[in-house]
Amino acid sequence: MDRRTFSKMLTGAAVAASLPLTERAVSAATLDQKKRALLTGGSGAHTSFDSLKQVDAGVLNIGYAESGPTGGPVVVLLHGWPYDIHSYVDVAPLLAAEGYRVIVPYLRGHGTTRFLSSRTFRNAQQSVIALDIIALMDALKIEKALLAGFDWGSRTADIIAALWPERCKALVSVTGYLITNREKNRLPLPPAAEWAWWYQYYFATERGRLGLEQNRHDFARLIWKNVSPAWDFDDATFDRTAAAFTNPDYVSIVIHNYRWRLGLAEGDPRYDRLEKRLAAGPVIAVPTVTLDGELDPFTPPGDGASYRGKFSGKYAHRTLKGVGHNVPQEAPRAFADAVVEADRL
């Protein structure tokens, strides 16, 4: 993630944000489950996927959920950290009902995705995660797909759209353009922005690695509360996702990802050419819809203006009121609508 674009301060878990219902706004804290589902377009309506599968792809055996008709246009939905495929548990049925074949993979180090060899470097630099998704598409004989994601998933989708546009029909990217430039990441940000990234610096230490190892459940829950201050998730919702963090490679992958971004861990030299291209900030030409969560502390100011120049094709932008970082799970209807909109651009 290009840290220079971010300057918002964490607002705290007690923010009393509001969500739109037609022309009215109602405090999320006062709503029961059914009313919240209406406000957020079905959030919390589903708790599981109809079909979970595994496939060998590249260096991984990837676990993924699949919904919708097998002959429909393909949408690949990519989760972030600390999240898993359940960020899309309400989005997938909406898209399936529109006739899309929906694929939701566990990223490396999460859920049922496993490395095929114990000798493989547990690498989490940005290019290899994108290559995992290309390998998955190859394994499933998917030539081209709509790609949509948030957090790590946005970055991964952005990379594929930039470097392999022939594989990406259209793009939905939360927080816009997230391709990492490690040289820029060496530069400091204003203190308020640095505060939002506290866990990156924690992970740079051995103490941080041990802390994640020993407290992965509580660590993720704290992040959820801080970055989605108006999302009133329950224990069952969190626990469904937290199960994905028991993956044996989870800590190694998370720690390497954040240390690599800060230049504190090396990647694989085989991908140096790809990383050089990404560091140049390639423009994305495929049709794109960008989404910002109003309450996400990582949403840059300017209503998308800071990254608009990185998208040269057909384009639309939406800022979602009352929504935090986990956009697809907090506002599944808005996210699904963005996918359909991107497909029609």
Backbone torsions as a table, in degrees:
resi	resn	phi	psi	omega
1	MET	NA	133.1	179.9
2	ASP	-76.0	101.5	-171.0
3	ARG	-69.4	-15.5	-179.4
4	ARG	-70.2	-19.8	-178.8
5	THR	-82.0	-11.1	-171.2
6	PHE	-104.6	127.2	-179.4
7	SER	-140.5	13.2	-178.7
8	LYS	-89.9	146.9	-178.2
9	MET	-95.4	145.8	174.6
10	LEU	-59.0	133.2	-177.0
11	THR	-92.4	-11.3	178.0
12	GLY	95.6	153.6	-173.7
13	ALA	-73.6	-10.1	-175.8
14	ALA	-95.4	10.0	-179.4
15	VAL	-62.0	130.7	178.9
16	ALA	-95.4	77.4	-177.9
17	ALA	-81.9	163.4	179.0
18	SER	-120.4	154.0	-179.0
19	LEU	-121.3	147.7	-175.5
20	PRO	-81.7	137.8	170.0
21	LEU	-134.6	106.4	-167.5
22	THR	48.7	-117.2	-175.3
23	GLU	-101.0	3.6	-177.3
24	ARG	-104.4	159.8	173.1
25	ALA	-125.0	132.6	-176.4
26	VAL	-126.4	135.6	-179.8
27	SER	-60.6	127.0	-179.4
28	ALA	-62.1	-29.3	-177.0
29	ALA	-68.4	-17.9	-176.4
30	THR	-99.7	2.5	-172.1
31	LEU	-96.5	144.8	171.4
32	ASP	-83.7	176.3	-172.8
33	GLN	-59.3	-43.5	-176.8
34	LYS	-65.9	-42.3	-180.0
35	LYS	-66.1	-39.4	178.6
36	ARG	-63.9	-36.3	178.6
37	ALA	-63.7	-36.8	177.8
38	LEU	-66.9	-42.5	-177.3
39	LEU	-65.3	-39.8	-173.2
40	THR	-99.0	12.2	174.2
41	GLY	71.1	40.4	175.1
42	GLY	102.9	5.9	-179.6
43	SER	-59.2	126.7	-179.5
44	GLY	86.9	2.6	-178.2
45	ALA	-73.1	-27.1	-178.0
46	HIS	-124.2	150.7	-179.3
47	THR	-120.8	-8.8	-178.2
48	SER	-154.9	168.0	176.7
49	PHE	-98.7	150.9	179.8
50	ASP	-69.4	-33.5	-172.3
51	SER	-140.0	123.1	174.6
52	LEU	-116.6	131.6	-173.7
53	LYS	-134.0	170.3	175.8
54	GLN	-133.9	145.4	177.2
55	VAL	-150.9	139.9	172.8
56	ASP	-73.6	129.4	-178.0
57	ALA	-150.0	113.6	-178.4
58	GLY	62.3	-127.4	-178.5
59	VAL	-89.9	3.9	-173.3
60	LEU	-120.7	157.9	157.7
61	ASN	-105.5	109.2	-169.5
62	ILE	-96.0	129.5	171.1
63	GLY	-89.1	138.7	-178.5
64	TYR	-153.3	152.2	172.5
65	ALA	-95.8	149.1	178.4
66	GLU	-137.2	135.6	178.8
67	SER	-138.6	159.1	173.2
68	GLY	87.6	175.0	-176.6
69	PRO	-68.5	137.5	-177.5
70	THR	-64.0	-24.5	-179.5
71	GLY	-93.7	3.0	-177.7
72	GLY	-78.5	164.5	173.7
73	PRO	-59.9	140.0	-170.6
74	VAL	-90.0	135.6	170.9
75	VAL	-120.3	126.7	174.6
76	VAL	-107.6	121.3	-176.7
77	LEU	-106.8	126.7	-170.2
78	LEU	-118.0	124.1	-177.0
79	HIS	-85.3	173.1	179.3
80	GLY	-115.7	-160.0	177.0
81	TRP	-124.4	138.5	0.6
82	PRO	-95.4	85.1	-175.3
83	TYR	-137.3	-175.4	177.0
84	ASP	-153.8	-162.3	-175.4
85	ILE	-62.5	-21.0	-178.2
86	HIS	-69.5	-10.0	170.4
87	SER	-59.2	-21.3	-176.8
88	TYR	-112.9	16.1	-174.9
89	VAL	-66.0	-25.2	175.9
90	ASP	-98.6	-22.0	177.8
91	VAL	-73.0	-44.4	-174.1
92	ALA	-56.5	-46.3	178.4
93	PRO	-62.8	-34.7	178.5
94	LEU	-63.8	-43.0	179.8
95	LEU	-73.1	-36.6	176.7
96	ALA	-60.9	-38.2	179.0
97	ALA	-66.9	-21.6	176.6
98	GLU	-86.8	0.1	177.3
99	GLY	97.0	8.3	179.9
100	TYR	-86.3	146.6	167.5
101	ARG	-89.0	117.1	-171.2
102	VAL	-108.3	125.0	178.3
103	ILE	-116.7	126.7	-178.7
104	VAL	-128.0	96.8	-176.4
105	PRO	-88.8	148.6	165.3
106	TYR	-74.7	126.8	175.2
107	LEU	-67.8	162.1	179.9
108	ARG	-55.0	138.4	-178.3
109	GLY	85.5	3.4	-176.8
110	HIS	-127.1	145.6	171.8
111	GLY	55.2	-132.7	-175.3
112	THR	-92.7	6.3	175.6
113	THR	-76.4	130.2	-176.9
114	ARG	-132.9	149.9	170.8
115	PHE	-73.8	140.4	-179.8
116	LEU	-73.0	-24.8	-178.5
117	SER	-128.7	138.6	175.5
118	SER	-69.8	-16.0	-177.7
119	ARG	-87.6	-9.6	-178.6
120	THR	-69.8	132.3	175.3
121	PHE	-56.6	125.2	178.6
122	ARG	-78.8	75.0	-172.5
123	ASN	-93.4	135.4	178.3
124	ALA	-130.2	26.0	174.3
125	GLN	-65.9	156.2	-167.8
126	GLN	-59.3	-37.4	-174.7
127	SER	-68.9	-33.7	-176.3
128	VAL	-73.2	-30.3	177.5
129	ILE	-68.3	-37.4	174.4
130	ALA	-64.4	-40.6	178.7
131	LEU	-65.0	-30.5	174.4
132	ASP	-59.1	-41.1	-177.6
133	ILE	-73.3	-37.0	173.4
134	ILE	-60.3	-43.8	178.9
135	ALA	-63.4	-38.6	177.0
136	LEU	-63.0	-46.1	178.6
137	MET	-60.7	-40.7	177.4
138	ASP	-62.9	-44.3	-178.4
139	ALA	-63.2	-33.6	-179.9
140	LEU	-93.1	5.2	179.0
141	LYS	58.3	42.3	176.3
142	ILE	-102.2	111.9	-178.1
143	GLU	-75.8	-39.3	-174.7
144	LYS	-148.7	142.8	-178.5
145	ALA	-146.3	155.8	164.5
146	LEU	-75.0	134.9	-179.9
147	LEU	-115.5	134.2	-178.6
148	ALA	-144.0	138.2	-179.0
149	GLY	-164.7	173.8	173.5
150	PHE	-139.7	154.4	177.5
151	ASP	58.1	-128.8	177.0
152	TRP	-53.6	-35.1	-179.2
153	GLY	-66.9	-37.5	175.0
154	SER	-62.2	-47.1	-179.3
155	ARG	-58.7	-45.4	-178.6
156	THR	-62.7	-45.7	178.6
157	ALA	-64.7	-40.6	177.6
158	ASP	-59.3	-42.9	-178.3
159	ILE	-63.6	-45.6	179.5
160	ILE	-62.7	-43.8	179.7
161	ALA	-62.6	-34.1	-177.6
162	ALA	-79.6	-43.6	-173.4
163	LEU	-94.8	-28.7	-178.8
164	TRP	-130.7	61.1	-175.2
165	PRO	-61.3	-22.2	177.7
166	GLU	-67.6	-14.7	178.5
167	ARG	-98.0	-6.0	-173.9
168	CYS	-120.5	111.0	179.4
169	LYS	-71.3	-41.1	179.4
170	ALA	-163.2	166.6	-170.7
171	LEU	-134.3	137.9	165.7
172	VAL	-120.9	120.5	-174.7
173	SER	-129.1	114.9	175.6
174	VAL	-75.2	134.3	-176.7
175	THR	67.2	18.7	168.0
176	GLY	73.3	-123.1	-170.9
177	TYR	-97.5	110.7	-172.2
178	LEU	-117.7	14.5	178.5
179	ILE	-64.0	130.5	-172.7
180	THR	-82.9	135.0	168.3
181	ASN	-115.0	107.3	-172.7
182	ARG	-67.7	-29.6	177.6
183	GLU	-66.0	-42.8	176.6
184	LYS	-65.1	-32.3	-179.8
185	ASN	-67.1	-13.3	177.0
186	ARG	-76.1	-15.6	-176.4
187	LEU	-86.8	140.6	-178.4
188	PRO	-73.6	155.8	174.6
189	LEU	-108.7	169.4	171.7
190	PRO	-57.3	149.6	-174.7
191	PRO	-53.2	-39.5	-178.8
192	ALA	-62.7	-38.3	178.8
193	ALA	-70.4	-38.5	177.7
194	GLU	-62.8	-36.1	-179.6
195	TRP	-59.3	-39.3	-180.0
196	ALA	-62.7	-23.5	-178.0
197	TRP	-100.6	24.0	-173.6
198	TRP	-52.7	-37.6	-174.4
199	TYR	-70.2	-25.8	175.6
200	GLN	-61.4	-41.7	-178.2
201	TYR	-74.9	-34.2	174.0
202	TYR	-60.4	-45.4	-179.1
203	PHE	-67.5	-17.3	178.5
204	ALA	-71.6	-11.8	-177.7
205	THR	-108.0	159.2	174.3
206	GLU	-65.3	-35.6	175.4
207	ARG	-57.1	-42.0	179.2
208	GLY	-65.9	-39.9	178.2
209	ARG	-62.7	-45.1	178.3
210	LEU	-64.4	-37.6	179.2
211	GLY	-62.8	-41.5	177.1
212	LEU	-66.9	-41.6	179.4
213	GLU	-59.8	-44.5	-173.5
214	GLN	-85.2	-22.4	-172.9
215	ASN	-132.0	36.7	-172.6
216	ARG	-60.7	-34.9	179.4
217	HIS	-66.5	-55.1	-177.3
218	ASP	-67.4	-33.2	179.0
219	PHE	-61.3	-49.3	-179.0
220	ALA	-63.9	-39.5	-178.9
221	ARG	-63.6	-38.7	177.1
222	LEU	-62.4	-43.7	177.7
223	ILE	-60.3	-46.4	179.1
224	TRP	-53.5	-47.7	-176.8
225	LYS	-66.2	-39.6	-177.0
226	ASN	-70.2	-38.9	-172.7
227	VAL	-95.9	-7.7	175.3
228	SER	-131.9	67.4	-168.6
229	PRO	-64.4	-20.2	-179.1
230	ALA	-104.6	1.7	-177.8
231	TRP	-86.6	113.7	-176.2
232	ASP	-93.6	65.6	-179.9
233	PHE	-76.8	152.7	179.8
234	ASP	-102.0	175.5	-177.2
235	ASP	-60.8	-41.2	-177.9
236	ALA	-63.3	-39.6	178.6
237	THR	-62.9	-45.6	179.5
238	PHE	-66.0	-44.7	-175.1
239	ASP	-63.5	-32.0	177.2
240	ARG	-60.9	-41.1	178.5
241	THR	-76.5	-39.5	-176.8
242	ALA	-59.6	-24.0	176.8
243	ALA	-60.3	-28.0	-179.9
244	ALA	-69.4	-17.4	-176.9
245	PHE	-85.3	-0.8	175.9
246	THR	-83.5	-2.9	175.7
247	ASN	-51.8	134.2	-176.1
248	PRO	-62.5	-19.7	-179.0
249	ASP	-102.8	5.0	-174.0
250	TYR	-56.7	-53.2	-175.8
251	VAL	-65.1	-43.7	179.8
252	SER	-59.1	-43.4	-178.4
253	ILE	-68.5	-45.5	-178.8
254	VAL	-63.3	-47.0	-178.4
255	ILE	-63.7	-44.2	-179.5
256	HIS	-64.5	-39.7	-179.7
257	ASN	-56.9	-51.3	-175.3
258	TYR	-73.9	-35.9	176.6
259	ARG	-68.0	-38.2	178.6
260	TRP	-61.8	-42.5	-178.9
261	ARG	-58.9	-34.9	-178.0
262	LEU	-90.8	4.7	179.9
263	GLY	76.2	20.0	-178.0
264	LEU	-99.6	-5.2	176.5
265	ALA	-142.2	144.0	-179.5
266	GLU	-85.3	152.0	171.6
267	GLY	-92.5	-160.0	177.2
268	ASP	-95.1	124.6	-178.6
269	PRO	-56.8	-22.1	179.2
270	ARG	-62.5	-20.2	-176.7
271	TYR	-107.1	13.0	-178.1
272	ASP	-60.0	-39.4	-178.8
273	ARG	-65.3	-39.7	177.2
274	LEU	-64.6	-43.5	-178.3
275	GLU	-66.6	-33.4	176.6
276	LYS	-63.9	-41.5	177.6
277	ARG	-64.6	-39.9	-179.2
278	LEU	-69.4	-36.8	179.8
279	ALA	-63.6	-22.9	178.2
280	ALA	-76.9	-4.7	177.5
281	GLY	69.0	55.8	-176.8
282	PRO	-61.0	141.4	178.3
283	VAL	-75.7	145.0	179.3
284	ILE	-100.8	124.0	-173.6
285	ALA	-104.6	-10.1	-177.8
286	VAL	-74.5	156.1	176.4
287	PRO	-55.4	134.2	-170.6
288	THR	-139.9	139.2	165.4
289	VAL	-117.0	124.7	173.9
290	THR	-103.5	145.5	-179.3
291	LEU	-126.6	139.1	171.8
292	ASP	-122.5	133.4	170.1
293	GLY	-83.8	124.1	-176.3
294	GLU	-55.6	-37.3	-174.9
295	LEU	-97.8	3.9	177.7
296	ASP	-72.4	121.6	-178.6
297	PRO	-65.1	-15.1	179.9
298	PHE	-96.7	3.2	175.4
299	THR	-72.4	121.7	-179.5
300	PRO	-71.5	154.1	177.7
301	PRO	-69.9	161.7	173.2
302	GLY	100.2	10.7	175.8
303	ASP	53.2	47.4	177.4
304	GLY	87.6	-4.6	-175.1
305	ALA	-65.6	-29.5	-174.6
306	SER	-67.3	-23.4	-179.6
307	TYR	-120.2	5.5	-176.1
308	ARG	-56.9	-37.3	-176.7
309	GLY	-68.6	-10.2	179.5
310	LYS	-84.7	-3.0	-178.7
311	PHE	-121.7	110.7	-173.3
312	SER	-98.9	-9.4	-179.4
313	GLY	-93.7	-165.3	176.1
314	LYS	-59.2	140.8	-164.7
315	TYR	-151.9	144.0	170.9
316	ALA	-145.2	153.2	-179.5
317	HIS	-132.9	142.3	176.9
318	ARG	-135.9	135.1	169.0
319	THR	-106.6	126.4	-173.9
320	LEU	-98.7	113.0	-177.4
321	LYS	-67.2	138.1	175.2
322	GLY	73.6	11.5	-175.4
323	VAL	-113.0	141.9	179.4
324	GLY	-100.0	-142.6	-169.8
325	HIS	-74.6	-40.5	-175.5
326	ASN	-84.9	67.5	-170.4
327	VAL	-55.6	-48.5	-175.8
328	PRO	-64.0	-31.8	-179.4
329	GLN	-85.3	-29.0	177.2
330	GLU	-79.6	-34.0	-176.7
331	ALA	-138.6	67.8	-173.9
332	PRO	-63.5	-36.4	-179.7
333	ARG	-64.7	-44.3	179.5
334	ALA	-63.4	-37.8	179.9
335	PHE	-68.0	-46.2	178.6
336	ALA	-61.3	-41.5	177.8
337	ASP	-60.9	-35.8	178.9
338	ALA	-66.2	-36.9	176.7
339	VAL	-62.5	-46.8	179.2
340	VAL	-63.0	-41.3	179.5
341	GLU	-62.5	-44.3	179.2
342	ALA	-61.7	-38.9	179.5
343	ASP	-64.3	-27.4	-175.8
344	ARG	-97.4	-3.6	-179.1
345	LEU	-64.6	NA	NA
